[in-house]
Amino acid sequence: MKLQLVDVLIIAAYLVIMIVIGLLLKKKASKNLDSYFLGGKTLPFYMLGLSNASGMFDISGTMWMVYLAFVYGLKSLWIPWLWPVFNQIFLMIYLSIWLRRSNVLTGAEWIRTRFGYGRGANLSHTIVVLYAVIGVLGFLSYGFIGIGKFMEIFFPWEVVSQYVPFDVAPQYVPHVYGIFFTTIATLYVMLGGMLSIVWTDVVQFGIMTVAGVVIAVIAMTNVTPEMLAAHVPAGWDSPFFGWTLDLDWSNLLPVAMDKIAADQYSLFTIFVMMMLFKGVFLSMAGPAPNYDMQKILACKSPKEAALMSGSVPVILLIPRYLMIMGFAVLAIVFFSEDFRAMGSAVDFETILPRAIGQFVPVGLAGLLLAGLLAAFMSTFASTVNAAPAYLVNDVYLKYINPKASAQTQIRASYLISALVVVISTVIGFFVLNINSVLQWIVSALYGGYIAANFLKWHWWRFNGTGYFWGMLAGILAAMVVPLFFPNTLPLYYFPVLMVISFVGCIIGTLLSAPTDEKTLINFYIRVRPWGFWGPVARKAMEKYPQVTRNRNFKRDMFNVAVGIIWQSCLTIIPMYIVIKEGFPLFTSIVILVITTLILKKNWYDKMDREEKEYNALMSTLDLDKEDSELVK
């Protein structure tokens, strides 16, 4: 496809606006690390929530989810539990509150509030920084692959090559586009830090919302329910499933059956149960040290952190799934014949750009591409911002130049941002496709993260040494175990990774001394977690009689269950809108209203009251003074 001049001008204008925003915010962002990485903790929760939603509306993930909607229909509702998407509900209900109460700059710095400053704490601090950097490199490579693959269709190299003084082998054309767009994203995040990310995300999400609605309208205008029914197998339009997937594409599009077999989702009940099992543990472990955690730490207060996490599904899901389902429906009806002719050569991840090329008129195509570029830029920029937050604050300032001025710290963050982008780009040259990186991140690498980070919240005896050995065992297992299961979906061997990591946690903990009592008491009083904290809770209440235990486990878990249903309704409602299913749409809206009322009464109202009680209690204590003594 060749873009028209007006489309190219719209895309160019968007790119210029992003850089200008970075330049305008450079001075304000460069005051200190708190301003640069967390926006000075002055941004309202709804802007941070919109920014977080924009970061999750990534181009690579959207291309993957369009493929899922094409092949699996409404059953694709469940597959993003691989991430798991419902971790936002755990954050909303209680974990964002616990995390934000720490009042720190990064997840690695948070480790100090939990494990103190001994040898074990130093080891755990080091392993979190290592994990954060590995995760950032993985996500940046994932984005690099997606943007290159996407833009190649709209900017054919035979056209572009007329205006550049070099030639590129065909297999490397996507990488050239990836380098160009990642450079622009890196530039504006280096200039403006978190402030730049949030304000550009506001612009970006507006574009993406318009894009989502436009695609849905185009699909609904061009595709009738009867046309769609003639091109999909029985059960495609239902989110419900039996023991097996039971989608038979063999007569309509045989290559789709090959994809289902390759994805290894056929035993769908087992697949969903495994995702739920992994997802609950991963969600209870809290956010990984990436942009999601940084947005929580950037909130004004614990209550706003919870509201920020809760706002993400509301802001994100409806426009995103209008777009995803719109693209999928258009592709099913109008591309199926081409796909049948292509046989095994079909690349379903190119459905999204092909649909834009065929169905979107001149001018609107430029806006849509700007929106999808915005999706990529947002995710990439937020991830780039996370790496220097750890390496500058938790490595450079602690081990290399503790007395560095604010200006030197900001310059160091510029250098590190550029370095991680270069390294991730090199990695991207050796990765085959989007899905291979995605599966490794969500199933293998996260499998090594779960055990240690689950225990850190819920077991008082768990210490820094156990955390280090649990994380190290998990990361090494994530690198080695896939070699023994080369043709197996990482989700299916993730329990092996988790068991190895749990063993490392327990052995490391029991063979070393507990965390010092003062650190544990201060952590318990400040964060107030539920779980196995009995001995620490008793000592905390002896020292401060006004402190009470958190006995909200059952209430929080009930609210999480309701919240997952609520989130699923937000996902499936736009899918039903696009395929024009009246009664299921009405039912989903009713369930959404009921679950919203339950959450209002049993979550928001109680959180609001408990926040006031917590603030009143903390104002009578002087934990900051005790924390500073622990540092000394």
JOPEJO-V593993 format. One record per residue. N is the residue number from 1. RES is the residue in one small letter. SS is DSSP state (H for helix, E for strand, C for the rest). BURIAL is + if it has 9 or more other ideal C-beta (glycine too) atoms within 8 Angstrom, else -. D_FIRST is the distance of its C-alpha to the first C-alpha in Angstrom with 1 decimal. Layout:
# JOPEJO-V593993
n:res:ss:burial:d_first
N:RES:SS:BURIAL:D_FIRST
N:RES:SS:BURIAL:D_FIRST
This chain:
# JOPEJO-V593993
n:res:ss:burial:d_first
1:m:C:-:0.0
2:k:E:-:3.8
3:l:C:+:6.5
4:q:C:+:9.7
5:l:H:-:12.9
6:v:H:+:14.5
7:d:H:+:12.1
8:v:H:+:12.6
9:l:H:+:16.3
10:i:H:+:16.7
11:i:H:+:15.6
12:a:H:-:17.8
13:a:H:+:20.6
14:y:H:+:20.5
15:l:H:+:20.9
16:v:H:-:23.7
17:i:H:+:25.5
18:m:H:+:25.6
19:i:H:+:27.3
20:v:H:-:29.6
21:i:H:+:30.8
22:g:H:+:31.7
23:l:H:+:33.6
24:l:H:-:35.5
25:l:H:+:36.6
26:k:H:+:37.5
27:k:H:-:41.1
28:k:H:-:41.8
29:a:H:+:40.0
30:s:C:+:42.0
31:k:C:-:45.4
32:n:C:-:45.9
33:l:H:+:44.2
34:d:H:+:44.8
35:s:H:+:42.9
36:y:H:+:40.1
37:f:H:+:39.5
38:l:H:+:40.8
39:g:H:+:40.5
40:g:H:-:44.3
41:k:H:+:44.4
42:t:C:-:44.2
43:l:C:+:41.0
44:p:C:-:41.4
45:f:H:+:40.5
46:y:H:+:37.9
47:m:H:+:35.9
48:l:H:+:36.1
49:g:H:+:35.2
50:l:H:+:32.1
51:s:H:+:31.3
52:n:H:+:31.9
53:a:H:+:29.8
54:s:H:+:26.9
55:g:H:+:27.5
56:m:H:+:27.3
57:f:C:+:24.1
58:d:C:+:22.3
59:i:H:+:18.6
60:s:H:+:19.7
61:g:H:+:22.3
62:t:H:+:20.1
63:m:H:+:17.6
64:w:H:+:20.8
65:m:H:+:22.4
66:v:H:+:19.6
67:y:H:+:20.2
68:l:H:+:23.9
69:a:H:+:23.7
70:f:H:+:21.8
71:v:H:+:24.4
72:y:H:+:27.5
73:g:H:+:27.2
74:l:H:+:29.8
75:k:H:+:31.5
76:s:H:+:28.8
77:l:H:+:30.9
78:w:H:+:33.2
79:i:H:+:31.0
80:p:H:+:30.4
81:w:H:+:34.2
82:l:H:+:33.4
83:w:C:-:32.9
84:p:C:+:35.1
85:v:C:-:33.7
86:f:C:+:37.3
87:n:H:+:38.5
88:q:H:+:37.9
89:i:H:+:40.6
90:f:H:+:43.1
91:l:H:+:42.3
92:m:H:+:42.7
93:i:H:+:46.0
94:y:H:+:47.8
95:l:H:+:46.2
96:s:H:+:44.6
97:i:H:+:48.1
98:w:H:+:49.7
99:l:H:+:47.2
100:r:H:+:47.3
101:r:C:+:51.1
102:s:C:+:51.1
103:n:C:-:50.0
104:v:C:+:48.4
105:l:C:+:45.4
106:t:C:+:43.8
107:g:H:+:44.2
108:a:H:+:46.1
109:e:H:+:48.5
110:w:H:+:49.0
111:i:H:+:50.4
112:r:H:+:53.4
113:t:H:+:54.3
114:r:H:+:54.5
115:f:H:+:56.0
116:g:C:+:57.8
117:y:C:-:58.3
118:g:C:+:60.0
119:r:H:-:58.8
120:g:H:+:57.0
121:a:H:+:55.2
122:n:H:+:54.1
123:l:H:+:52.7
124:s:H:+:50.8
125:h:H:+:49.4
126:t:H:+:48.2
127:i:H:+:46.5
128:v:H:+:44.6
129:v:H:+:43.2
130:l:H:+:42.2
131:y:H:+:40.6
132:a:H:+:38.7
133:v:H:+:37.3
134:i:H:+:36.3
135:g:H:+:34.6
136:v:H:+:32.8
137:l:H:+:31.5
138:g:H:+:30.3
139:f:H:+:28.4
140:l:H:+:26.9
141:s:H:+:25.7
142:y:H:+:24.2
143:g:H:+:22.2
144:f:H:+:21.2
145:i:H:+:19.7
146:g:H:+:17.8
147:i:H:+:16.2
148:g:H:+:15.2
149:k:H:+:13.7
150:f:H:+:11.8
151:m:H:+:10.4
152:e:H:+:9.5
153:i:H:+:6.3
154:f:H:+:5.4
155:f:E:+:7.4
156:p:C:+:7.3
157:w:H:+:11.1
158:e:H:-:11.5
159:v:H:-:10.5
160:v:H:+:12.5
161:s:H:+:15.3
162:q:H:-:16.3
163:y:H:-:17.6
164:v:C:-:19.3
165:p:C:-:22.6
166:f:C:-:21.9
167:d:C:-:20.0
168:v:C:+:19.1
169:a:C:-:19.4
170:p:H:-:16.3
171:q:H:-:18.2
172:y:H:+:18.7
173:v:H:+:15.3
174:p:H:+:15.1
175:h:H:+:18.7
176:v:H:+:18.0
177:y:H:+:15.7
178:g:H:+:18.3
179:i:H:+:21.0
180:f:H:-:19.6
181:f:H:+:19.2
182:t:H:+:22.4
183:t:H:+:24.2
184:i:H:+:23.6
185:a:H:+:24.7
186:t:H:+:27.7
187:l:H:+:28.6
188:y:H:+:29.0
189:v:H:+:30.8
190:m:H:+:33.1
191:l:H:+:34.0
192:g:H:+:34.7
193:g:H:+:35.4
194:m:H:+:35.7
195:l:H:+:36.0
196:s:H:+:32.7
197:i:H:+:31.0
198:v:H:+:32.6
199:w:H:+:31.9
200:t:H:+:28.2
201:d:H:+:28.0
202:v:H:+:29.4
203:v:H:+:26.6
204:q:H:+:24.0
205:f:H:+:25.5
206:g:H:-:25.6
207:i:H:+:21.9
208:m:H:+:21.3
209:t:H:+:23.9
210:v:H:+:22.2
211:a:H:+:18.9
212:g:H:+:20.8
213:v:H:+:22.7
214:v:H:+:19.7
215:i:H:+:17.9
216:a:H:+:21.4
217:v:H:+:22.0
218:i:H:+:18.8
219:a:H:+:19.8
220:m:H:+:23.4
221:t:H:-:22.7
222:n:H:+:20.6
223:v:C:+:22.6
224:t:C:-:26.4
225:p:H:-:28.7
226:e:H:-:29.5
227:m:H:+:25.9
228:l:H:+:25.5
229:a:H:-:28.9
230:a:C:-:28.1
231:h:C:+:25.3
232:v:C:+:27.1
233:p:C:-:30.4
234:a:C:-:33.6
235:g:C:+:34.0
236:w:C:+:30.3
237:d:C:+:31.1
238:s:C:+:34.1
239:p:C:-:34.5
240:f:C:-:37.7
241:f:C:+:38.3
242:g:C:-:41.2
243:w:C:-:42.2
244:t:C:+:39.1
245:l:C:+:35.6
246:d:C:-:36.1
247:l:C:+:32.5
248:d:C:-:32.4
249:w:C:+:28.9
250:s:C:-:30.4
251:n:C:-:30.2
252:l:C:+:26.9
253:l:C:+:24.7
254:p:H:+:26.9
255:v:H:+:24.6
256:a:H:+:25.0
257:m:H:+:28.7
258:d:H:+:28.1
259:k:H:+:26.2
260:i:H:+:29.1
261:a:H:-:31.5
262:a:H:-:29.7
263:d:H:-:29.6
264:q:C:+:33.4
265:y:C:+:33.4
266:s:C:-:35.2
267:l:C:+:38.6
268:f:H:+:37.2
269:t:H:+:40.6
270:i:H:-:41.4
271:f:H:+:37.9
272:v:H:+:38.3
273:m:H:-:41.9
274:m:H:+:41.0
275:m:H:+:38.3
276:l:H:+:40.9
277:f:H:+:43.6
278:k:H:+:41.5
279:g:H:+:40.0
280:v:H:-:43.4
281:f:H:+:44.7
282:l:H:+:41.7
283:s:H:+:41.7
284:m:H:+:45.5
285:a:C:+:45.0
286:g:C:+:43.2
287:p:C:+:40.0
288:a:C:+:38.9
289:p:C:+:39.3
290:n:C:+:35.8
291:y:H:+:34.3
292:d:H:+:35.6
293:m:H:+:39.1
294:q:H:+:38.7
295:k:H:+:37.8
296:i:H:+:40.9
297:l:H:+:43.1
298:a:C:+:41.8
299:c:C:+:43.1
300:k:C:-:46.3
301:s:C:-:48.3
302:p:H:+:48.4
303:k:H:+:48.1
304:e:H:+:45.0
305:a:H:+:43.5
306:a:H:+:44.0
307:l:H:+:42.6
308:m:H:+:39.5
309:s:H:+:38.9
310:g:H:+:39.6
311:s:H:+:37.2
312:v:H:+:34.2
313:p:H:+:33.8
314:v:H:-:34.4
315:i:H:+:31.8
316:l:H:+:29.1
317:l:H:+:29.2
318:i:H:+:28.7
319:p:H:+:25.5
320:r:H:+:24.0
321:y:H:+:24.9
322:l:H:+:23.7
323:m:H:+:20.2
324:i:H:+:20.7
325:m:H:+:22.2
326:g:H:+:19.8
327:f:H:+:16.8
328:a:H:+:19.1
329:v:H:+:20.4
330:l:H:+:17.2
331:a:H:+:16.1
332:i:H:+:19.6
333:v:H:+:19.8
334:f:H:+:16.5
335:f:H:+:15.3
336:s:H:+:18.9
337:e:H:-:19.1
338:d:H:-:16.1
339:f:H:+:17.6
340:r:H:+:21.0
341:a:H:-:19.8
342:m:H:+:18.4
343:g:H:-:21.8
344:s:H:-:22.5
345:a:H:-:19.2
346:v:C:-:17.6
347:d:C:-:16.5
348:f:H:+:17.2
349:e:H:+:16.4
350:t:H:+:12.6
351:i:H:+:13.3
352:l:H:+:12.9
353:p:H:+:9.3
354:r:H:+:8.4
355:a:H:+:10.7
356:i:H:+:9.4
357:g:H:+:6.0
358:q:H:-:8.5
359:f:H:+:11.6
360:v:C:+:11.6
361:p:C:-:12.3
362:v:C:-:11.8
363:g:C:+:14.2
364:l:H:+:14.5
365:a:H:+:11.1
366:g:H:+:12.6
367:l:H:+:15.8
368:l:H:+:14.5
369:l:H:+:12.8
370:a:H:+:16.1
371:g:H:+:18.0
372:l:H:+:16.5
373:l:H:+:16.9
374:a:H:+:20.4
375:a:H:+:21.0
376:f:H:+:20.4
377:m:H:+:22.4
378:s:H:+:25.2
379:t:H:+:25.8
380:f:H:+:25.6
381:a:H:+:27.8
382:s:H:+:30.4
383:t:H:+:30.6
384:v:H:+:31.0
385:n:H:+:33.8
386:a:H:+:35.6
387:a:H:+:36.2
388:p:H:+:38.2
389:a:H:+:40.1
390:y:H:+:41.6
391:l:H:+:42.0
392:v:H:+:43.4
393:n:H:+:45.6
394:d:H:+:46.7
395:v:H:+:46.9
396:y:H:+:47.0
397:l:H:+:49.4
398:k:H:-:51.6
399:y:H:-:51.9
400:i:H:-:50.9
401:n:C:-:51.6
402:p:C:-:53.3
403:k:C:-:54.4
404:a:C:+:51.0
405:s:C:-:50.6
406:a:H:+:47.9
407:q:H:-:46.1
408:t:H:+:46.3
409:q:H:+:45.0
410:i:H:+:41.9
411:r:H:-:41.3
412:a:H:+:41.7
413:s:H:+:39.0
414:y:H:+:36.6
415:l:H:-:37.3
416:i:H:+:37.0
417:s:H:+:33.7
418:a:H:+:32.3
419:l:H:-:34.0
420:v:H:+:32.7
421:v:H:+:29.1
422:v:H:-:29.6
423:i:H:+:31.3
424:s:H:+:28.7
425:t:H:+:26.0
426:v:H:-:28.1
427:i:H:+:28.6
428:g:H:+:24.8
429:f:C:-:24.5
430:f:C:-:26.7
431:v:C:+:25.4
432:l:C:-:23.6
433:n:C:-:21.8
434:i:H:+:22.0
435:n:H:-:24.6
436:s:H:+:26.9
437:v:H:+:27.4
438:l:H:+:27.7
439:q:H:+:30.3
440:w:H:+:32.3
441:i:H:+:32.4
442:v:H:+:33.4
443:s:H:+:35.7
444:a:H:+:37.1
445:l:H:+:37.3
446:y:H:+:38.2
447:g:H:+:40.7
448:g:H:+:42.6
449:y:H:+:42.6
450:i:H:+:44.0
451:a:H:+:47.7
452:a:H:+:48.8
453:n:H:+:47.0
454:f:H:+:48.4
455:l:H:+:51.9
456:k:H:+:51.8
457:w:H:+:51.8
458:h:H:+:54.1
459:w:E:-:56.9
460:w:C:+:59.3
461:r:C:-:60.5
462:f:C:+:57.1
463:n:C:+:57.1
464:g:H:+:55.0
465:t:H:+:56.0
466:g:H:+:54.9
467:y:H:+:51.6
468:f:H:+:51.1
469:w:H:+:51.9
470:g:H:+:50.1
471:m:H:+:46.8
472:l:H:+:47.3
473:a:H:+:48.0
474:g:H:+:45.0
475:i:H:+:42.6
476:l:H:+:44.1
477:a:H:+:44.0
478:a:H:+:40.3
479:m:H:-:39.8
480:v:H:-:42.2
481:v:H:+:42.3
482:p:H:+:38.7
483:l:H:-:39.9
484:f:H:-:42.4
485:f:C:+:39.9
486:p:C:-:36.8
487:n:C:-:35.5
488:t:C:-:36.6
489:l:C:-:34.7
490:p:H:+:36.0
491:l:H:+:37.1
492:y:H:+:39.8
493:y:H:+:41.5
494:f:H:+:41.2
495:p:H:-:44.8
496:v:H:+:46.0
497:l:H:+:44.4
498:m:H:+:46.0
499:v:H:-:49.4
500:i:H:+:49.4
501:s:H:+:48.6
502:f:H:+:51.3
503:v:H:+:53.8
504:g:H:+:53.0
505:c:H:+:53.5
506:i:H:+:56.8
507:i:H:+:58.3
508:g:H:+:57.3
509:t:H:+:58.7
510:l:H:-:62.0
511:l:C:-:62.8
512:s:C:+:62.6
513:a:C:-:64.3
514:p:C:-:63.0
515:t:C:+:61.3
516:d:C:+:64.0
517:e:H:+:65.4
518:k:H:-:64.8
519:t:H:+:61.0
520:l:H:+:60.8
521:i:H:+:62.8
522:n:H:+:60.8
523:f:H:+:57.6
524:y:H:+:58.9
525:i:H:+:60.2
526:r:H:+:57.1
527:v:H:+:54.4
528:r:C:+:56.7
529:p:C:+:54.9
530:w:C:+:56.2
531:g:C:+:56.8
532:f:E:-:59.5
533:w:C:+:60.9
534:g:H:-:64.5
535:p:H:-:66.5
536:v:H:+:64.5
537:a:H:+:64.5
538:r:H:-:68.3
539:k:H:+:68.8
540:a:H:+:66.5
541:m:H:+:68.4
542:e:H:-:71.7
543:k:H:-:70.6
544:y:C:-:69.0
545:p:C:-:70.7
546:q:C:-:68.3
547:v:C:-:65.3
548:t:C:-:64.5
549:r:C:-:62.4
550:n:C:-:59.0
551:r:C:-:59.6
552:n:C:-:56.3
553:f:H:+:54.8
554:k:H:-:55.2
555:r:H:+:53.9
556:d:H:+:50.9
557:m:H:-:50.0
558:f:H:+:50.4
559:n:H:+:48.2
560:v:H:+:45.5
561:a:H:-:45.6
562:v:H:+:45.3
563:g:H:+:42.5
564:i:H:+:40.5
565:i:H:+:40.9
566:w:H:+:40.0
567:q:H:+:36.8
568:s:H:+:35.8
569:c:H:+:36.3
570:l:H:+:34.0
571:t:H:+:31.3
572:i:H:+:31.9
573:i:H:+:32.4
574:p:H:+:28.7
575:m:H:+:27.9
576:y:H:+:30.5
577:i:H:+:29.3
578:v:H:+:25.8
579:i:H:+:27.3
580:k:C:-:30.2
581:e:C:+:33.1
582:g:H:-:36.0
583:f:H:-:39.1
584:p:H:+:37.5
585:l:H:+:35.9
586:f:H:-:39.3
587:t:H:-:41.0
588:s:H:+:38.6
589:i:H:+:39.2
590:v:H:-:43.0
591:i:H:+:42.8
592:l:H:+:40.8
593:v:H:-:43.5
594:i:H:-:46.4
595:t:H:+:45.0
596:t:H:+:44.3
597:l:H:-:48.0
598:i:H:+:49.3
599:l:H:+:47.4
600:k:H:+:48.6
601:k:H:-:52.2
602:n:H:+:52.3
603:w:H:+:49.9
604:y:H:-:49.3
605:d:H:+:52.8
606:k:H:+:54.5
607:m:H:+:52.2
608:d:H:+:53.0
609:r:H:-:56.8
610:e:H:-:56.6
611:e:H:+:54.7
612:k:H:-:57.6
613:e:H:-:60.2
614:y:H:+:58.4
615:n:H:-:58.2
616:a:H:-:61.9
617:l:H:+:62.9
618:m:H:+:61.0
619:s:C:-:62.5
620:t:C:-:65.9
621:l:C:-:64.9
622:d:C:-:64.3
623:l:H:+:61.9
624:d:H:-:60.2
625:k:H:-:63.5
626:e:H:+:63.9
627:d:H:+:60.4
628:s:H:-:61.1
629:e:H:-:64.3
630:l:H:+:62.4
631:v:H:-:60.1
632:k:C:-:63.2
